[in-house]
Amino acid sequence: MQNAEGFSRRSLLRAALVANLHPLLGAAPGIIKADHGQIKPPMPLPDMELVRHNGARTRLLPLVDGHVTAVQLIFTRCTTTCPIEGSIFQRVQKLLPDMAQRGIQLLSLSNDPEEDGPKALSAWLRRFHAGPNWIAAAPLGADLAKLNEIFGKSSDSADHSTQVQILDRHGRLVWRTFELPRAEEIALILQKV
Amino acid sequence: MKRLLWLAIIFGVTLPAGQLADGARRGDALFTGKETMQGTIRGHDNPLSAEVVRCVNCHGPSKRALVSRLAAPRIDRPLLLEPRQRRGGPPSRYDQASFCKLLRTGADPAYILIAREMPIYQVDDGQCASLWSYVIGKESADAKR
């Protein structure tokens, strides 16, 4: 059975269970303690300088301000889990054809800024048929450590997290999924934030 | 009679060898993605694109040092056939049946689930046999270094 938004009752129940059974445990201000689940209270993020796939320089907070944003860590030379992550976002995009109207966006953040310039990032987006609300970006050198600290679990680019982080319209971290989450769960959370 | 004997020798010896080589060749094609397979991450509803689930993506040689501690091992004959402790389980080794079960379910010979990053595949018996022929024909990756 599916509701008007095309999500099955089972999907809704599963998301509700994830939300209730895996709350963030004691998130101290500025430090994310838990691996996954809803983040209470929402955690403000430090700003960082990014280069977008179109070559434009921007900063993280203005980029995500006013949007609900799903963030994934990738690097384009990665042949192992990153293509799976790209496929997951591709499916999210398919599940949410009205992302623009809903103010939802997807953000692939590279933790390999030396290699992932605008050309590589654009190729990444083309590979997964990314629409206009799917952005790819890489931090400027000094901000790489900050990015890994917030979104990753290791300073080793080849050992990055495959979780998806959800930011609310104020650029605060509100949800962290399991590793390699289902696209349906990401889509559901994005609509609920 | 002599001619028949020669025919028997030729077909009796070369045909199975040829078939084996065909199996390994097909296995190579499956491993590298020239022949596509359908794979899904455990717990997901939809199969991933064939390009994403190629064995070589994770188990192939890497020109650069992109292989992390979580990366998949290089698949070769010793890895599969020698009894080894895998993922903290009791010593185990693969045969064709357990290899196929791993591909289809994600459970190793000791019934321990492998990393979720590896998709589970929809492979038929022929594909599975070909892949098995190919991977056990690979000598030790370490020996090549």
Interface residues (C-beta under 8 A of the other chain):
Chain A: R77 C78 T79 T80 T81 P83 I84 G86 S87 R91 D156 A158 D159 T162 E179 L180 R182 A183 E184
Chain B: I41 G43 H44 D45 N46 L48 S49 E51 V52 N57 C58 G60 S62 R64 A65 L66 V67 S68 R69 L70 A71 A72 R116 E117 P119
